[in-house]
């Protein structure tokens, strides 16, 4: 599962870079890539939950995050020409929820150390950026691709941090 989270983190980060590489495009022109990536990411979280559901660590937050991410991916695919302002608010909520899920994981983690601190920091940053995006969609509407790039890179970092914080099979 550690490898799955790391792969998802890389894929989400690459999607964020893709958004930055297409700053001149409108939402409708890259909604397919974003929607597919969200479906894959959400499915990865659901798979992660199914593999680890007996382990209390991560079981409380990973399933709702996966289902919510899949739902947003479905919306992106079904409504690729939705209003840009609505899209930024929805993605802001996605980042807030993911940050809250990271903070929940932080509270569930035992011990102390850099992995636990990284999870807490990524959760707090996600919540802060998500609140700003949700509260100020008109600012983000100016450069939607850049905002989504930030959101996806943040989600990629979140997944990478969680993947690296998970114990490997040998531990």
Secondary structure by P-SEA (a helix, b strand, c coil): caaaaaaaaaaaaaaaaaaaacccccccccaaaaaaaaaaaaaaaaaaaaaccccccccccaaaaaaaaaaaaaaaaacccccaaaaaaaaaaaaaaaaaaaaaaaaacccccaaaaaaaaaaaaaaaaaaaaaaccccccccaaaaaaaaaaaaaaaaaaaaaacccccc
